[in-house]
Amino acid sequence: MANHRRINSLLKANNDTGFSNKSDIASSRFVNKDGTFNLQKTGLGIINRFSIFQFMLTIPRWQFMGVILSFYIIINLLFTSVYLLVGTDQLQGMISAAPWVKFKEVFYFSTQTFTTVGYGRVNPVGDAVNIIASIESLSGLLSLAIATGLIYGRFARPKAHLLFSEHALISPFKGKTALMFRFVNYKNNHSLTNVEIKVNVGMKVLTDGEATYQYYTLTLERDRVESMPMSWTVVHPIDENSPFNGFTHEDMKTADVELFAQIRGYDDIFSDMVQQRSSYTYHEILFNRKFSKMFHESEDGQTTILELDKLSHHQEAKIPVVQPEFSAVSAS
């Protein structure tokens, strides 16, 4: 317990992270690898909590296309059912009396009306079916406008296209050790400038005999670069001012360590600021490893080749033996 109090007294806690200090709210992690918060909100109905616009802008591309296609099929099936309920005798130009073929003809008529294509072979002749077709045409125009806005929003939405290494490593650094992870901008034409990074760590410590989470801002070798055409290896030197001074992997597990990284920079393509988050929990921090080189010169010596598939590659490293000053102690 004394060791925990020493950690707490030597370092200034960061109380501005937005996370709770209560130890009983702990989950597998506070921030997911993709930067989203590992949080589920309850207590209000789904209608109050759910934003269709935000959902459609942030879901993966294949899910977005799936939602659009599913909506298109379902809405036309609904209008097809209404047309069949009213009666196909009010649709002129039907050429088949077989139930399945009749259903297909009405469905295709619905899709043509919904998209305002209107080829003209099948056309409405009764008042009831004309009213339904008018409503469907309006629905189609509104749906097309909404879909167009969503597609534009997805394309125009500023996004930091960053990939993070799968693990953070405890590696040799200037005769001692350092905690490192790296990330890269993986898009060819997106260039980030004035890039800044802030890394916080959350860990469980004993305060007045009670286990609580404390958060600290890690001192980095470099927390800003003017431009980032290549990868960036983020380095936190483990010295007497580091919360990890003397920590073993077991200590990190006991303290339930999690790193939170947030990167901000200016994207030339979007002409706007972008940001991205990620995190590493204690089981994603590897000891006695170092990152492998991920770039080399081209054969003609005129270009630098950055191998994105090697972002997470690492190898064994010989760590200097440093006598630990303190270690984590179980809250129990």
SULBEL-V111175 format. One record per residue. N is the residue number from 1. RES is the residue in one small letter. D_FIRST is the distance of its C-alpha to the first C-alpha in Angstrom with 2 decimals. Layout:
N:RES:D_FIRST ; N:RES:D_FIRST
This chain:
1:m:0.00 ; 2:a:3.81 ; 3:n:5.35 ; 4:h:5.18 ; 5:r:6.44 ; 6:r:8.72 ; 7:i:10.07 ; 8:n:10.78 ; 9:s:12.49 ; 10:l:14.48 ; 11:l:15.99 ; 12:k:18.20 ; 13:a:17.69 ; 14:n:20.94 ; 15:n:21.70 ; 16:d:25.18 ; 17:t:24.70 ; 18:g:26.02 ; 19:f:23.27 ; 20:s:21.28 ; 21:n:17.59 ; 22:k:17.63 ; 23:s:15.83 ; 24:d:18.76 ; 25:i:21.32 ; 26:a:20.15 ; 27:s:23.08 ; 28:s:23.91 ; 29:r:24.03 ; 30:f:24.66 ; 31:v:27.62 ; 32:n:30.13 ; 33:k:31.55 ; 34:d:34.75 ; 35:g:33.06 ; 36:t:33.42 ; 37:f:30.61 ; 38:n:29.38 ; 39:l:30.28 ; 40:q:32.84 ; 41:k:34.43 ; 42:t:36.01 ; 43:g:37.62 ; 44:l:40.82 ; 45:g:43.77 ; 46:i:44.08 ; 47:i:46.97 ; 48:n:44.83 ; 49:r:41.97 ; 50:f:44.09 ; 51:s:45.81 ; 52:i:48.67 ; 53:f:49.10 ; 54:q:45.48 ; 55:f:45.54 ; 56:m:48.76 ; 57:l:47.61 ; 58:t:44.33 ; 59:i:45.14 ; 60:p:46.07 ; 61:r:49.68 ; 62:w:50.81 ; 63:q:49.48 ; 64:f:51.24 ; 65:m:54.51 ; 66:g:54.04 ; 67:v:53.66 ; 68:i:56.76 ; 69:l:58.81 ; 70:s:57.73 ; 71:f:58.63 ; 72:y:61.98 ; 73:i:62.88 ; 74:i:61.74 ; 75:i:63.53 ; 76:n:66.72 ; 77:l:66.54 ; 78:l:66.30 ; 79:f:69.33 ; 80:t:71.18 ; 81:s:70.69 ; 82:v:72.06 ; 83:y:75.09 ; 84:l:75.81 ; 85:l:75.46 ; 86:v:77.98 ; 87:g:80.30 ; 88:t:81.23 ; 89:d:84.80 ; 90:q:83.65 ; 91:l:82.61 ; 92:q:85.63 ; 93:g:85.83 ; 94:m:84.11 ; 95:i:85.77 ; 96:s:84.41 ; 97:a:84.43 ; 98:a:82.05 ; 99:p:78.85 ; 100:w:76.36 ; 101:v:78.39 ; 102:k:78.87 ; 103:f:75.10 ; 104:k:74.55 ; 105:e:77.24 ; 106:v:75.73 ; 107:f:72.23 ; 108:y:73.59 ; 109:f:75.48 ; 110:s:72.25 ; 111:t:70.45 ; 112:q:73.43 ; 113:t:73.46 ; 114:f:69.69 ; 115:t:69.87 ; 116:t:73.26 ; 117:v:74.87 ; 118:g:77.66 ; 119:y:79.90 ; 120:g:82.57 ; 121:r:83.85 ; 122:v:82.12 ; 123:n:82.33 ; 124:p:81.99 ; 125:v:85.24 ; 126:g:84.26 ; 127:d:82.74 ; 128:a:79.74 ; 129:v:78.75 ; 130:n:79.39 ; 131:i:77.00 ; 132:i:74.32 ; 133:a:74.99 ; 134:s:74.72 ; 135:i:71.33 ; 136:e:70.15 ; 137:s:71.40 ; 138:l:69.50 ; 139:s:66.34 ; 140:g:66.79 ; 141:l:67.20 ; 142:l:64.10 ; 143:s:62.06 ; 144:l:63.25 ; 145:a:62.27 ; 146:i:58.76 ; 147:a:58.33 ; 148:t:59.62 ; 149:g:57.17 ; 150:l:54.22 ; 151:i:55.36 ; 152:y:55.78 ; 153:g:52.39 ; 154:r:50.73 ; 155:f:52.61 ; 156:a:52.14 ; 157:r:48.49 ; 158:p:46.50 ; 159:k:44.00 ; 160:a:41.88 ; 161:h:42.85 ; 162:l:39.72 ; 163:l:38.42 ; 164:f:34.87 ; 165:s:33.92 ; 166:e:32.53 ; 167:h:29.44 ; 168:a:27.33 ; 169:l:27.12 ; 170:i:25.04 ; 171:s:28.05 ; 172:p:29.24 ; 173:f:29.77 ; 174:k:31.32 ; 175:g:30.02 ; 176:k:26.44 ; 177:t:25.27 ; 178:a:25.32 ; 179:l:24.72 ; 180:m:28.18 ; 181:f:30.15 ; 182:r:33.74 ; 183:f:36.19 ; 184:v:39.94 ; 185:n:42.65 ; 186:y:44.74 ; 187:k:47.85 ; 188:n:50.81 ; 189:n:52.06 ; 190:h:48.94 ; 191:s:47.82 ; 192:l:44.70 ; 193:t:44.71 ; 194:n:42.30 ; 195:v:39.39 ; 196:e:35.95 ; 197:i:32.56 ; 198:k:29.20 ; 199:v:26.08 ; 200:n:22.90 ; 201:v:19.76 ; 202:g:17.72 ; 203:m:14.27 ; 204:k:11.70 ; 205:v:8.49 ; 206:l:6.34 ; 207:t:8.65 ; 208:d:9.23 ; 209:g:7.56 ; 210:e:9.79 ; 211:a:9.92 ; 212:t:12.47 ; 213:y:14.42 ; 214:q:14.72 ; 215:y:17.83 ; 216:y:18.82 ; 217:t:22.31 ; 218:l:22.67 ; 219:t:24.94 ; 220:l:27.89 ; 221:e:30.49 ; 222:r:33.05 ; 223:d:32.73 ; 224:r:36.48 ; 225:v:39.69 ; 226:e:43.24 ; 227:s:44.34 ; 228:m:43.00 ; 229:p:45.87 ; 230:m:43.74 ; 231:s:40.21 ; 232:w:37.18 ; 233:t:34.23 ; 234:v:31.23 ; 235:v:29.05 ; 236:h:25.57 ; 237:p:25.06 ; 238:i:21.67 ; 239:d:21.30 ; 240:e:19.02 ; 241:n:19.32 ; 242:s:18.43 ; 243:p:15.29 ; 244:f:16.21 ; 245:n:16.34 ; 246:g:15.62 ; 247:f:14.96 ; 248:t:16.75 ; 249:h:18.30 ; 250:e:15.90 ; 251:d:12.97 ; 252:m:15.24 ; 253:k:15.98 ; 254:t:12.47 ; 255:a:12.04 ; 256:d:15.65 ; 257:v:16.98 ; 258:e:20.41 ; 259:l:22.70 ; 260:f:25.37 ; 261:a:28.46 ; 262:q:31.35 ; 263:i:34.62 ; 264:r:37.53 ; 265:g:40.92 ; 266:y:44.62 ; 267:d:46.76 ; 268:d:50.37 ; 269:i:51.79 ; 270:f:50.44 ; 271:s:50.73 ; 272:d:47.52 ; 273:m:43.77 ; 274:v:41.86 ; 275:q:38.19 ; 276:q:36.11 ; 277:r:32.52 ; 278:s:30.66 ; 279:s:27.18 ; 280:y:25.34 ; 281:t:22.60 ; 282:y:20.40 ; 283:h:23.15 ; 284:e:25.67 ; 285:i:24.00 ; 286:l:25.56 ; 287:f:24.66 ; 288:n:27.42 ; 289:r:30.03 ; 290:k:32.30 ; 291:f:34.79 ; 292:s:38.42 ; 293:k:41.16 ; 294:m:42.69 ; 295:f:45.72 ; 296:h:48.85 ; 297:e:52.34 ; 298:s:55.21 ; 299:e:58.01 ; 300:d:60.23 ; 301:g:57.50 ; 302:q:58.03 ; 303:t:55.03 ; 304:t:51.29 ; 305:i:50.30 ; 306:l:46.90 ; 307:e:46.04 ; 308:l:43.99 ; 309:d:43.56 ; 310:k:41.47 ; 311:l:38.84 ; 312:s:36.17 ; 313:h:37.48 ; 314:h:35.13 ; 315:q:35.29 ; 316:e:33.34 ; 317:a:32.02 ; 318:k:31.11 ; 319:i:27.73 ; 320:p:27.35 ; 321:v:24.92 ; 322:v:22.26 ; 323:q:19.60 ; 324:p:16.18 ; 325:e:14.19 ; 326:f:10.79 ; 327:s:10.10 ; 328:a:8.59 ; 329:v:6.30 ; 330:s:8.12 ; 331:a:7.90 ; 332:s:9.62
